[in-house]
């Protein structure tokens, strides 16, 4: 289920983006990147229409997915 990110509260959107940015496997290589920078990058991807938030009702989790 696609969730329009613009309709989420700032707190909810930030929580989703922070949780996604801190997951295992979302490292940015050799360079250390702050959580704020990661969240800002994800927010820009949403704003540019490059990513979307997908909610899975079975697992009750959100995923960020690339827009194809």
N, CA, C and O atoms as a Tripos MOL2 file, in Angstrom:
@<TRIPOS>MOLECULE
protein
  272   271    68     0     0
PROTEIN
NO_CHARGES

@<TRIPOS>ATOM
      1 N           0.8370   -1.1540    0.0000 N.3       1 UNK1
      2 CA          0.0000    0.0000    0.0000 C.3       1 UNK1
      3 C           0.8970    1.2360    0.0000 C.2       1 UNK1
      4 O           1.7210    1.4160    0.8970 O.2       1 UNK1
      5 N           0.7320    2.0700   -0.9970 N.am      2 UNK2
      6 CA          1.5230    3.2900   -1.1260 C.3       2 UNK2
      7 C           1.0080    4.3400   -0.1420 C.2       2 UNK2
      8 O          -0.1930    4.6090   -0.0910 O.2       2 UNK2
      9 N           1.8980    4.9230    0.6250 N.am      3 UNK3
     10 CA          1.5500    5.9520    1.6050 C.3       3 UNK3
     11 C           2.0540    7.3030    1.0920 C.2       3 UNK3
     12 O           3.2610    7.4770    0.9230 O.2       3 UNK3
     13 N           1.1600    8.2560    0.8430 N.am      4 UNK4
     14 CA          1.6170    9.5900    0.4120 C.3       4 UNK4
     15 C           2.3840   10.2750    1.5520 C.2       4 UNK4
     16 O           1.8010   10.6090    2.5840 O.2       4 UNK4
     17 N           3.6640   10.4750    1.3640 N.am      5 UNK5
     18 CA          4.5100   11.0130    2.4260 C.3       5 UNK5
     19 C           4.0900   12.4200    2.8270 C.2       5 UNK5
     20 O           4.2980   12.8300    3.9690 O.2       5 UNK5
     21 N           3.4950   13.1660    1.8860 N.am      6 UNK6
     22 CA          3.0800   14.5350    2.1730 C.3       6 UNK6
     23 C           1.9230   14.5770    3.1800 C.2       6 UNK6
     24 O           1.6920   15.6060    3.8150 O.2       6 UNK6
     25 N           1.2040   13.4740    3.3250 N.am      7 UNK7
     26 CA          0.0630   13.4250    4.2330 C.3       7 UNK7
     27 C           0.4310   12.9570    5.6310 C.2       7 UNK7
     28 O          -0.4160   12.9510    6.5240 O.2       7 UNK7
     29 N           1.6740   12.5680    5.8300 N.am      8 UNK8
     30 CA          2.1320   12.1360    7.1510 C.3       8 UNK8
     31 C           2.5050   13.3490    7.9970 C.2       8 UNK8
     32 O           2.9350   14.3760    7.4720 O.2       8 UNK8
     33 N           2.3380   13.2210    9.2930 N.am      9 UNK9
     34 CA          2.8200   14.2800   10.1850 C.3       9 UNK9
     35 C           4.3410   14.3080   10.1040 C.2       9 UNK9
     36 O           4.9670   13.3250    9.7090 O.2       9 UNK9
     37 N           4.9210   15.4230   10.4740 N.am     10 UNK10
     38 CA          6.3780   15.5510   10.4650 C.3      10 UNK10
     39 C           7.0110   14.4980   11.3660 C.2      10 UNK10
     40 O           8.0440   13.9210   11.0260 O.2      10 UNK10
     41 N           6.3950   14.2520   12.5030 N.am     11 UNK11
     42 CA          6.9120   13.2700   13.4550 C.3      11 UNK11
     43 C           6.8670   11.8520   12.8680 C.2      11 UNK11
     44 O           7.8280   11.0940   13.0000 O.2      11 UNK11
     45 N           5.7580   11.5010   12.2270 N.am     12 UNK12
     46 CA          5.6280   10.1590   11.6360 C.3      12 UNK12
     47 C           6.6210    9.9760   10.4950 C.2      12 UNK12
     48 O           7.2870    8.9430   10.4150 O.2      12 UNK12
     49 N           6.7260   10.9630    9.6170 N.am     13 UNK13
     50 CA          7.6510   10.8680    8.4880 C.3      13 UNK13
     51 C           9.0850   10.7530    8.9870 C.2      13 UNK13
     52 O           9.8510    9.9230    8.4990 O.2      13 UNK13
     53 N           9.4430   11.5740    9.9450 N.am     14 UNK14
     54 CA         10.8020   11.5210   10.4870 C.3      14 UNK14
     55 C          11.0860   10.1630   11.1160 C.2      14 UNK14
     56 O          12.1800    9.6240   10.9550 O.2      14 UNK14
     57 N          10.1130    9.6070   11.8290 N.am     15 UNK15
     58 CA         10.2920    8.2940   12.4400 C.3      15 UNK15
     59 C          10.5240    7.2060   11.4100 C.2      15 UNK15
     60 O          11.3870    6.3470   11.5970 O.2      15 UNK15
     61 N           9.7600    7.2330   10.3200 N.am     16 UNK16
     62 CA          9.9240    6.2500    9.2400 C.3      16 UNK16
     63 C          11.2970    6.3910    8.6040 C.2      16 UNK16
     64 O          11.9930    5.3990    8.3880 O.2      16 UNK16
     65 N          11.6900    7.6330    8.3020 N.am     17 UNK17
     66 CA         12.9760    7.8560    7.6390 C.3      17 UNK17
     67 C          14.1510    7.4930    8.5470 C.2      17 UNK17
     68 O          15.1280    6.9040    8.0840 O.2      17 UNK17
     69 N          14.0670    7.8350    9.8300 N.am     18 UNK18
     70 CA         15.1470    7.4820   10.7590 C.3      18 UNK18
     71 C          15.2470    5.9700   10.9350 C.2      18 UNK18
     72 O          16.3470    5.4180   10.9660 O.2      18 UNK18
     73 N          14.1130    5.3060   11.0480 N.am     19 UNK19
     74 CA         14.1380    3.8480   11.2020 C.3      19 UNK19
     75 C          14.7530    3.1980    9.9680 C.2      19 UNK19
     76 O          15.5530    2.2700   10.0900 O.2      19 UNK19
     77 N          14.3930    3.6710    8.7960 N.am     20 UNK20
     78 CA         14.9350    3.1150    7.5620 C.3      20 UNK20
     79 C          16.4440    3.3800    7.4640 C.2      20 UNK20
     80 O          17.2150    2.4950    7.0940 O.2      20 UNK20
     81 N          16.8460    4.5960    7.7960 N.am     21 UNK21
     82 CA         18.2620    4.9860    7.6730 C.3      21 UNK21
     83 C          19.1640    4.2360    8.6410 C.2      21 UNK21
     84 O          20.3670    4.1320    8.4010 O.2      21 UNK21
     85 N          18.6110    3.7100    9.7330 N.am     22 UNK22
     86 CA         19.4390    3.0220   10.7210 C.3      22 UNK22
     87 C          19.3750    1.5030   10.5910 C.2      22 UNK22
     88 O          19.9510    0.7910   11.4140 O.2      22 UNK22
     89 N          18.6950    1.0050    9.5870 N.am     23 UNK23
     90 CA         18.6240   -0.4490    9.3910 C.3      23 UNK23
     91 C          19.9710   -1.0130    8.9970 C.2      23 UNK23
     92 O          20.8080   -0.3330    8.4020 O.2      23 UNK23
     93 N          20.1550   -2.2510    9.3370 N.am     24 UNK24
     94 CA         21.3560   -2.9860    8.9190 C.3      24 UNK24
     95 C          21.3820   -3.0220    7.3960 C.2      24 UNK24
     96 O          20.3660   -3.2870    6.7540 O.2      24 UNK24
     97 N          22.5520   -2.7520    6.8250 N.am     25 UNK25
     98 CA         22.6820   -2.8220    5.3690 C.3      25 UNK25
     99 C          22.4570   -1.4970    4.6740 C.2      25 UNK25
    100 O          22.4700   -1.4430    3.4440 O.2      25 UNK25
    101 N          22.2500   -0.4200    5.4270 N.am     26 UNK26
    102 CA         22.0780    0.8850    4.7970 C.3      26 UNK26
    103 C          23.3000    1.7650    5.0170 C.2      26 UNK26
    104 O          23.1960    2.9890    5.0940 O.2      26 UNK26
    105 N          24.4530    1.1270    5.1150 N.am     27 UNK27
    106 CA         25.6960    1.8690    5.3180 C.3      27 UNK27
    107 C          26.0760    2.6120    4.0390 C.2      27 UNK27
    108 O          25.6670    2.2310    2.9430 O.2      27 UNK27
    109 N          26.8450    3.6530    4.1920 N.am     28 UNK28
    110 CA         27.1930    4.5300    3.0740 C.3      28 UNK28
    111 C          28.6520    4.3930    2.6640 C.2      28 UNK28
    112 O          29.2220    5.3200    2.0880 O.2      28 UNK28
    113 N          29.2630    3.2470    2.9540 N.am     29 UNK29
    114 CA         30.6400    3.0320    2.5340 C.3      29 UNK29
    115 C          31.6330    3.4290    3.6060 C.2      29 UNK29
    116 O          31.3310    3.3790    4.7990 O.2      29 UNK29
    117 N          32.8170    3.8230    3.1750 N.am     30 UNK30
    118 CA         33.9160    4.1270    4.0860 C.3      30 UNK30
    119 C          33.6980    5.4210    4.8520 C.2      30 UNK30
    120 O          34.2350    5.6050    5.9430 O.2      30 UNK30
    121 N          32.9270    6.2900    4.2890 N.am     31 UNK31
    122 CA         32.7200    7.6100    4.8750 C.3      31 UNK31
    123 C          31.5700    7.5770    5.8740 C.2      31 UNK31
    124 O          30.5100    7.0210    5.5870 O.2      31 UNK31
    125 N          31.7760    8.1670    7.0370 N.am     32 UNK32
    126 CA         30.7270    8.2440    8.0550 C.3      32 UNK32
    127 C          29.7340    9.3380    7.6610 C.2      32 UNK32
    128 O          30.1260   10.4650    7.3590 O.2      32 UNK32
    129 N          28.4470    8.9920    7.6690 N.am     33 UNK33
    130 CA         27.3970    9.9460    7.3250 C.3      33 UNK33
    131 C          26.4580   10.0360    8.5230 C.2      33 UNK33
    132 O          26.0290    9.0140    9.0570 O.2      33 UNK33
    133 N          26.1450   11.2390    8.9360 N.am     34 UNK34
    134 CA         25.2920   11.4310   10.1090 C.3      34 UNK34
    135 C          23.8560   10.9900    9.8030 C.2      34 UNK34
    136 O          23.4380   10.9420    8.6460 O.2      34 UNK34
    137 N          23.1240   10.6750   10.8530 N.am     35 UNK35
    138 CA         21.7240   10.2930   10.6990 C.3      35 UNK35
    139 C          20.9320   11.4310   10.0670 C.2      35 UNK35
    140 O          20.0790   11.1910    9.2120 O.2      35 UNK35
    141 N          21.2030   12.6590   10.4750 N.am     36 UNK36
    142 CA         20.5010   13.8060    9.8910 C.3      36 UNK36
    143 C          20.7390   13.8980    8.3900 C.2      36 UNK36
    144 O          19.8140   14.1910    7.6330 O.2      36 UNK36
    145 N          21.9640   13.6520    7.9550 N.am     37 UNK37
    146 CA         22.2810   13.7080    6.5270 C.3      37 UNK37
    147 C          21.5710   12.5830    5.7660 C.2      37 UNK37
    148 O          21.0770   12.7960    4.6590 O.2      37 UNK37
    149 N          21.5230   11.3980    6.3560 N.am     38 UNK38
    150 CA         20.8360   10.2730    5.7160 C.3      38 UNK38
    151 C          19.3470   10.5620    5.5710 C.2      38 UNK38
    152 O          18.7630   10.3140    4.5170 O.2      38 UNK38
    153 N          18.7320   11.0880    6.6360 N.am     39 UNK39
    154 CA         17.3080   11.4080    6.6040 C.3      39 UNK39
    155 C          17.0370   12.4960    5.5690 C.2      39 UNK39
    156 O          16.0570   12.4150    4.8290 O.2      39 UNK39
    157 N          17.8880   13.5050    5.5120 N.am     40 UNK40
    158 CA         17.7250   14.5810    4.5300 C.3      40 UNK40
    159 C          17.8150   14.0370    3.1100 C.2      40 UNK40
    160 O          17.0610   14.4600    2.2330 O.2      40 UNK40
    161 N          18.7270   13.1080    2.8800 N.am     41 UNK41
    162 CA         18.8620   12.5090    1.5520 C.3      41 UNK41
    163 C          17.6040   11.7210    1.1880 C.2      41 UNK41
    164 O          17.1210   11.8170    0.0600 O.2      41 UNK41
    165 N          17.0780   10.9560    2.1180 N.am     42 UNK42
    166 CA         15.8550   10.1990    1.8560 C.3      42 UNK42
    167 C          14.6780   11.1360    1.5980 C.2      42 UNK42
    168 O          13.8540   10.8780    0.7210 O.2      42 UNK42
    169 N          14.6030   12.2180    2.3600 N.am     43 UNK43
    170 CA         13.5250   13.2000    2.1800 C.3      43 UNK43
    171 C          13.5930   13.8300    0.7820 C.2      43 UNK43
    172 O          12.5630   14.0460    0.1440 O.2      43 UNK43
    173 N          14.8060   14.1210    0.3150 N.am     44 UNK44
    174 CA         14.9700   14.6760   -1.0430 C.3      44 UNK44
    175 C          14.5230   13.6710   -2.0990 C.2      44 UNK44
    176 O          13.9050   14.0490   -3.0940 O.2      44 UNK44
    177 N          14.8320   12.3960   -1.8890 N.am     45 UNK45
    178 CA         14.4000   11.3720   -2.8410 C.3      45 UNK45
    179 C          12.8770   11.3000   -2.9160 C.2      45 UNK45
    180 O          12.3130   11.1340   -3.9980 O.2      45 UNK45
    181 N          12.2120   11.4240   -1.7700 N.am     46 UNK46
    182 CA         10.7500   11.4460   -1.7650 C.3      46 UNK46
    183 C          10.2250   12.6770   -2.4970 C.2      46 UNK46
    184 O           9.3120   12.5700   -3.3160 O.2      46 UNK46
    185 N          10.7940   13.8380   -2.2080 N.am     47 UNK47
    186 CA         10.3410   15.0990   -2.8050 C.3      47 UNK47
    187 C          10.5390   15.1100   -4.3170 C.2      47 UNK47
    188 O           9.7270   15.6840   -5.0430 O.2      47 UNK47
    189 N          11.6130   14.4800   -4.7990 N.am     48 UNK48
    190 CA         11.8740   14.4300   -6.2420 C.3      48 UNK48
    191 C          11.0840   13.3340   -6.9440 C.2      48 UNK48
    192 O          11.1460   13.2080   -8.1670 O.2      48 UNK48
    193 N          10.3490   12.5470   -6.1800 N.am     49 UNK49
    194 CA          9.5720   11.4640   -6.7690 C.3      49 UNK49
    195 C          10.3950   10.2500   -7.1360 C.2      49 UNK49
    196 O           9.9500    9.4150   -7.9240 O.2      49 UNK49
    197 N          11.6070   10.1350   -6.5690 N.am     50 UNK50
    198 CA         12.4870    9.0030   -6.8600 C.3      50 UNK50
    199 C          12.2210    7.8150   -5.9430 C.2      50 UNK50
    200 O          12.6190    6.6900   -6.2460 O.2      50 UNK50
    201 N          11.5470    8.0660   -4.8220 N.am     51 UNK51
    202 CA         11.2480    7.0090   -3.8500 C.3      51 UNK51
    203 C           9.8230    7.1940   -3.3540 C.2      51 UNK51
    204 O           9.2290    8.2640   -3.4770 O.2      51 UNK51
    205 N           9.2970    6.1140   -2.7880 N.am     52 UNK52
    206 CA          7.9560    6.1670   -2.2090 C.3      52 UNK52
    207 C           7.9500    5.3340   -0.9420 C.2      52 UNK52
    208 O           8.8220    4.4900   -0.7370 O.2      52 UNK52
    209 N           6.9590    5.5790   -0.0940 N.am     53 UNK53
    210 CA          6.8090    4.8130    1.1320 C.3      53 UNK53
    211 C           5.7290    3.7760    0.9020 C.2      53 UNK53
    212 O           4.6190    4.0970    0.4770 O.2      53 UNK53
    213 N           6.0650    2.5400    1.1860 N.am     54 UNK54
    214 CA          5.1530    1.4190    0.9960 C.3      54 UNK54
    215 C           4.8880    0.7800    2.3540 C.2      54 UNK54
    216 O           5.8260    0.4500    3.0800 O.2      54 UNK54
    217 N           3.6110    0.6030    2.7010 N.am     55 UNK55
    218 CA          3.2340   -0.0200    3.9660 C.3      55 UNK55
    219 C           2.7320   -1.4270    3.7000 C.2      55 UNK55
    220 O           1.8810   -1.6360    2.8360 O.2      55 UNK55
    221 N           3.2590   -2.3920    4.4420 N.am     56 UNK56
    222 CA          2.8280   -3.7860    4.3330 C.3      56 UNK56
    223 C           1.9170   -4.0930    5.5180 C.2      56 UNK56
    224 O           2.3910   -4.1850    6.6500 O.2      56 UNK56
    225 N           0.6070   -4.2530    5.2720 N.am     57 UNK57
    226 CA         -0.3110   -4.4990    6.3760 C.3      57 UNK57
    227 C          -0.0800   -5.8390    7.0750 C.2      57 UNK57
    228 O          -0.4260   -5.9880    8.2470 O.2      57 UNK57
    229 N           0.4940   -6.8060    6.3780 N.am     58 UNK58
    230 CA          0.7500   -8.1110    6.9980 C.3      58 UNK58
    231 C           1.8300   -8.0250    8.0700 C.2      58 UNK58
    232 O           1.6890   -8.5970    9.1520 O.2      58 UNK58
    233 N           2.9070   -7.3090    7.7650 N.am     59 UNK59
    234 CA          4.0120   -7.1920    8.7150 C.3      59 UNK59
    235 C           3.9500   -5.9020    9.5350 C.2      59 UNK59
    236 O           4.7080   -5.7250   10.4890 O.2      59 UNK59
    237 N           3.0420   -5.0070    9.1520 N.am     60 UNK60
    238 CA          2.8890   -3.7190    9.8400 C.3      60 UNK60
    239 C           4.1820   -2.9090    9.7920 C.2      60 UNK60
    240 O           4.5540   -2.2590   10.7690 O.2      60 UNK60
    241 N           4.8730   -2.9540    8.6300 N.am     61 UNK61
    242 CA          6.1260   -2.2300    8.4670 C.3      61 UNK61
    243 C           6.0740   -1.3530    7.2320 C.2      61 UNK61
    244 O           5.2840   -1.5840    6.3160 O.2      61 UNK61
    245 N           6.9360   -0.3370    7.2230 N.am     62 UNK62
    246 CA          7.0850    0.5510    6.0720 C.3      62 UNK62
    247 C           8.4250    0.2780    5.4000 C.2      62 UNK62
    248 O           9.4150   -0.0500    6.0550 O.2      62 UNK62
    249 N           8.4310    0.4200    4.0970 N.am     63 UNK63
    250 CA          9.6410    0.2980    3.3050 C.3      63 UNK63
    251 C           9.7410    1.5370    2.4120 C.2      63 UNK63
    252 O           8.7230    2.0820    1.9860 O.2      63 UNK63
    253 N          10.9370    1.9670    2.1380 N.am     64 UNK64
    254 CA         11.1470    2.9650    1.0980 C.3      64 UNK64
    255 C          11.5240    2.2030   -0.1500 C.2      64 UNK64
    256 O          12.4310    1.3700   -0.1350 O.2      64 UNK64
    257 N          10.8370    2.4880   -1.2120 N.am     65 UNK65
    258 CA         11.0560    1.7820   -2.4740 C.3      65 UNK65
    259 C          11.3770    2.7970   -3.5670 C.2      65 UNK65
    260 O          10.8320    3.9010   -3.5740 O.2      65 UNK65
    261 N          12.2550    2.4260   -4.4820 N.am     66 UNK66
    262 CA         12.5070    3.3180   -5.6320 C.3      66 UNK66
    263 C          11.2860    3.3200   -6.5460 C.2      66 UNK66
    264 O          10.6010    2.3100   -6.7020 O.2      66 UNK66
    265 N          11.0390    4.4610   -7.1340 N.am     67 UNK67
    266 CA          9.9730    4.5820   -8.1210 C.3      67 UNK67
    267 C          10.5470    4.1580   -9.4590 C.2      67 UNK67
    268 O          11.5840    4.6620   -9.8890 O.2      67 UNK67
    269 N           9.8810    3.2510  -10.0970 N.am     68 UNK68
    270 CA         10.4030    2.7210  -11.3680 C.3      68 UNK68
    271 C           9.7210    3.3620  -12.5410 C.2      68 UNK68
    272 O          10.0310    3.0390  -13.6880 O.2      68 UNK68
@<TRIPOS>BOND
     1     1     2 1
     2     2     3 1
     3     3     4 2
     4     3     5 am
     5     5     6 1
     6     6     7 1
     7     7     8 2
     8     7     9 am
     9     9    10 1
    10    10    11 1
    11    11    12 2
    12    11    13 am
    13    13    14 1
    14    14    15 1
    15    15    16 2
    16    15    17 am
    17    17    18 1
    18    18    19 1
    19    19    20 2
    20    19    21 am
    21    21    22 1
    22    22    23 1
    23    23    24 2
    24    23    25 am
    25    25    26 1
    26    26    27 1
    27    27    28 2
    28    27    29 am
    29    29    30 1
    30    30    31 1
    31    31    32 2
    32    31    33 am
    33    33    34 1
    34    34    35 1
    35    35    36 2
    36    35    37 am
    37    37    38 1
    38    38    39 1
    39    39    40 2
    40    39    41 am
    41    41    42 1
    42    42    43 1
    43    43    44 2
    44    43    45 am
    45    45    46 1
    46    46    47 1
    47    47    48 2
    48    47    49 am
    49    49    50 1
    50    50    51 1
    51    51    52 2
    52    51    53 am
    53    53    54 1
    54    54    55 1
    55    55    56 2
    56    55    57 am
    57    57    58 1
    58    58    59 1
    59    59    60 2
    60    59    61 am
    61    61    62 1
    62    62    63 1
    63    63    64 2
    64    63    65 am
    65    65    66 1
    66    66    67 1
    67    67    68 2
    68    67    69 am
    69    69    70 1
    70    70    71 1
    71    71    72 2
    72    71    73 am
    73    73    74 1
    74    74    75 1
    75    75    76 2
    76    75    77 am
    77    77    78 1
    78    78    79 1
    79    79    80 2
    80    79    81 am
    81    81    82 1
    82    82    83 1
    83    83    84 2
    84    83    85 am
    85    85    86 1
    86    86    87 1
    87    87    88 2
    88    87    89 am
    89    89    90 1
    90    90    91 1
    91    91    92 2
    92    91    93 am
    93    93    94 1
    94    94    95 1
    95    95    96 2
    96    95    97 am
    97    97    98 1
    98    98    99 1
    99    99   100 2
   100    99   101 am
   101   101   102 1
   102   102   103 1
   103   103   104 2
   104   103   105 am
   105   105   106 1
   106   106   107 1
   107   107   108 2
   108   107   109 am
   109   109   110 1
   110   110   111 1
   111   111   112 2
   112   111   113 am
   113   113   114 1
   114   114   115 1
   115   115   116 2
   116   115   117 am
   117   117   118 1
   118   118   119 1
   119   119   120 2
   120   119   121 am
   121   121   122 1
   122   122   123 1
   123   123   124 2
   124   123   125 am
   125   125   126 1
   126   126   127 1
   127   127   128 2
   128   127   129 am
   129   129   130 1
   130   130   131 1
   131   131   132 2
   132   131   133 am
   133   133   134 1
   134   134   135 1
   135   135   136 2
   136   135   137 am
   137   137   138 1
   138   138   139 1
   139   139   140 2
   140   139   141 am
   141   141   142 1
   142   142   143 1
   143   143   144 2
   144   143   145 am
   145   145   146 1
   146   146   147 1
   147   147   148 2
   148   147   149 am
   149   149   150 1
   150   150   151 1
   151   151   152 2
   152   151   153 am
   153   153   154 1
   154   154   155 1
   155   155   156 2
   156   155   157 am
   157   157   158 1
   158   158   159 1
   159   159   160 2
   160   159   161 am
   161   161   162 1
   162   162   163 1
   163   163   164 2
   164   163   165 am
   165   165   166 1
   166   166   167 1
   167   167   168 2
   168   167   169 am
   169   169   170 1
   170   170   171 1
   171   171   172 2
   172   171   173 am
   173   173   174 1
   174   174   175 1
   175   175   176 2
   176   175   177 am
   177   177   178 1
   178   178   179 1
   179   179   180 2
   180   179   181 am
   181   181   182 1
   182   182   183 1
   183   183   184 2
   184   183   185 am
   185   185   186 1
   186   186   187 1
   187   187   188 2
   188   187   189 am
   189   189   190 1
   190   190   191 1
   191   191   192 2
   192   191   193 am
   193   193   194 1
   194   194   195 1
   195   195   196 2
   196   195   197 am
   197   197   198 1
   198   198   199 1
   199   199   200 2
   200   199   201 am
   201   201   202 1
   202   202   203 1
   203   203   204 2
   204   203   205 am
   205   205   206 1
   206   206   207 1
   207   207   208 2
   208   207   209 am
   209   209   210 1
   210   210   211 1
   211   211   212 2
   212   211   213 am
   213   213   214 1
   214   214   215 1
   215   215   216 2
   216   215   217 am
   217   217   218 1
   218   218   219 1
   219   219   220 2
   220   219   221 am
   221   221   222 1
   222   222   223 1
   223   223   224 2
   224   223   225 am
   225   225   226 1
   226   226   227 1
   227   227   228 2
   228   227   229 am
   229   229   230 1
   230   230   231 1
   231   231   232 2
   232   231   233 am
   233   233   234 1
   234   234   235 1
   235   235   236 2
   236   235   237 am
   237   237   238 1
   238   238   239 1
   239   239   240 2
   240   239   241 am
   241   241   242 1
   242   242   243 1
   243   243   244 2
   244   243   245 am
   245   245   246 1
   246   246   247 1
   247   247   248 2
   248   247   249 am
   249   249   250 1
   250   250   251 1
   251   251   252 2
   252   251   253 am
   253   253   254 1
   254   254   255 1
   255   255   256 2
   256   255   257 am
   257   257   258 1
   258   258   259 1
   259   259   260 2
   260   259   261 am
   261   261   262 1
   262   262   263 1
   263   263   264 2
   264   263   265 am
   265   265   266 1
   266   266   267 1
   267   267   268 2
   268   267   269 am
   269   269   270 1
   270   270   271 1
   271   271   272 2
@<TRIPOS>SUBSTRUCTURE
     1 UNK1         2 RESIDUE 1 A UNK
     2 UNK2         6 RESIDUE 1 A UNK
     3 UNK3        10 RESIDUE 1 A UNK
     4 UNK4        14 RESIDUE 1 A UNK
     5 UNK5        18 RESIDUE 1 A UNK
     6 UNK6        22 RESIDUE 1 A UNK
     7 UNK7        26 RESIDUE 1 A UNK
     8 UNK8        30 RESIDUE 1 A UNK
     9 UNK9        34 RESIDUE 1 A UNK
    10 UNK10       38 RESIDUE 1 A UNK
    11 UNK11       42 RESIDUE 1 A UNK
    12 UNK12       46 RESIDUE 1 A UNK
    13 UNK13       50 RESIDUE 1 A UNK
    14 UNK14       54 RESIDUE 1 A UNK
    15 UNK15       58 RESIDUE 1 A UNK
    16 UNK16       62 RESIDUE 1 A UNK
    17 UNK17       66 RESIDUE 1 A UNK
    18 UNK18       70 RESIDUE 1 A UNK
    19 UNK19       74 RESIDUE 1 A UNK
    20 UNK20       78 RESIDUE 1 A UNK
    21 UNK21       82 RESIDUE 1 A UNK
    22 UNK22       86 RESIDUE 1 A UNK
    23 UNK23       90 RESIDUE 1 A UNK
    24 UNK24       94 RESIDUE 1 A UNK
    25 UNK25       98 RESIDUE 1 A UNK
    26 UNK26      102 RESIDUE 1 A UNK
    27 UNK27      106 RESIDUE 1 A UNK
    28 UNK28      110 RESIDUE 1 A UNK
    29 UNK29      114 RESIDUE 1 A UNK
    30 UNK30      118 RESIDUE 1 A UNK
    31 UNK31      122 RESIDUE 1 A UNK
    32 UNK32      126 RESIDUE 1 A UNK
    33 UNK33      130 RESIDUE 1 A UNK
    34 UNK34      134 RESIDUE 1 A UNK
    35 UNK35      138 RESIDUE 1 A UNK
    36 UNK36      142 RESIDUE 1 A UNK
    37 UNK37      146 RESIDUE 1 A UNK
    38 UNK38      150 RESIDUE 1 A UNK
    39 UNK39      154 RESIDUE 1 A UNK
    40 UNK40      158 RESIDUE 1 A UNK
    41 UNK41      162 RESIDUE 1 A UNK
    42 UNK42      166 RESIDUE 1 A UNK
    43 UNK43      170 RESIDUE 1 A UNK
    44 UNK44      174 RESIDUE 1 A UNK
    45 UNK45      178 RESIDUE 1 A UNK
    46 UNK46      182 RESIDUE 1 A UNK
    47 UNK47      186 RESIDUE 1 A UNK
    48 UNK48      190 RESIDUE 1 A UNK
    49 UNK49      194 RESIDUE 1 A UNK
    50 UNK50      198 RESIDUE 1 A UNK
    51 UNK51      202 RESIDUE 1 A UNK
    52 UNK52      206 RESIDUE 1 A UNK
    53 UNK53      210 RESIDUE 1 A UNK
    54 UNK54      214 RESIDUE 1 A UNK
    55 UNK55      218 RESIDUE 1 A UNK
    56 UNK56      222 RESIDUE 1 A UNK
    57 UNK57      226 RESIDUE 1 A UNK
    58 UNK58      230 RESIDUE 1 A UNK
    59 UNK59      234 RESIDUE 1 A UNK
    60 UNK60      238 RESIDUE 1 A UNK
    61 UNK61      242 RESIDUE 1 A UNK
    62 UNK62      246 RESIDUE 1 A UNK
    63 UNK63      250 RESIDUE 1 A UNK
    64 UNK64      254 RESIDUE 1 A UNK
    65 UNK65      258 RESIDUE 1 A UNK
    66 UNK66      262 RESIDUE 1 A UNK
    67 UNK67      266 RESIDUE 1 A UNK
    68 UNK68      270 RESIDUE 1 A UNK
